[in-house]
């Protein structure tokens, strides 16, 4: 058996090569940059319609479902005569 055949028999398999590539990519600083800077906090259930008693119970649901600029505009709309 020649030198090339011996290297072929004892060489790296495709599975070992992919595992080595995956471990190399897992240590990449690019993956650390993709982590969420604001991880989700503990889950909090919204109140149902029958559990809401006043307007202030609707505010967390409204804030969660609209963009921040819309929420700021409507939440502070009573402080100016030109809004709402």
C-alpha positions, 0 to 999 in steps of 0.5 A, a space after each residue: 500500500 502506497 503513501 497516498 492510500 495510507 493517508 486516504 485510510 487514516 484521513 479525516 472523514 467528512 463528519 470530523 471535518 464538519 464538526 471541526 468547522 462547526 467548533 471553529 465557527 461557534 468560537 467566532 466573535 461574530 456569533 457573540 455579536 448576534 446575541 440579544 442585548 435585551 433578553 426577554 424577562 419573565 412572562 407576564 400574562 395580560 388581563 382579559 377583557 372581563 378582568 380589566 377595570 379601567 383605562 390604565 389596564 389597557 395601557 400595557 397591551 397597547 404599548 406591547 402592540 404599537 411602535 414606541 413613537 405611536 405609544 409616546 404620541 398617544 400617552 403624552 397627548 393630553 399635555 399639548 393642545 396640538 396633539 389628540 
